[in-house]
Amino acid sequence: MSVAGLCELCERPDVDHTCDRCGRLVCDRHWDEDTGMCVECGAEVGRPSDRMSPEDMPDGVDTYRF
């Protein structure tokens, strides 16, 4: 996707991506191709592989699903 402007994280002029979560315009350095998000959103949300499955949790831990 071609966008014009400055990276909203480092203010570099070579913006190439828009975060799917927050809508920030970001450069390649602040873009995570795997998640489709900027590095800030990726750090907040985490990757699916970072989350524990209920089977791996210790006994006595409640799991809430919405």
Residue pairs with C-beta under 8 A, 6 or more apart in sequence:
1 16
1 17
1 18
2 16
3 15
3 16
3 17
3 18
3 25
4 15
5 15
5 25
6 12
6 13
6 15
6 25
7 13
7 14
7 15
7 25
7 26
7 27
7 29
7 30
8 24
8 25
8 26
8 38
9 24
9 26
9 27
9 30
9 38
9 39
9 40
10 27
10 29
10 30
12 27
12 29
14 27
14 28
15 25
15 26
15 27
16 26
16 27
16 28
16 31
17 25
17 26
17 27
17 28
17 31
17 38
18 24
18 25
18 26
19 26
19 31
19 36
19 37
19 38
19 41
20 35
20 36
20 37
21 37
21 38
21 41
21 45
22 37
22 38
22 40
22 41
24 38
24 40
24 41
26 38
26 39
30 38
30 39
30 40
31 38
31 39
32 38
32 39
32 42
34 47
35 41
35 42
35 45
35 47
37 45
54 63
57 63
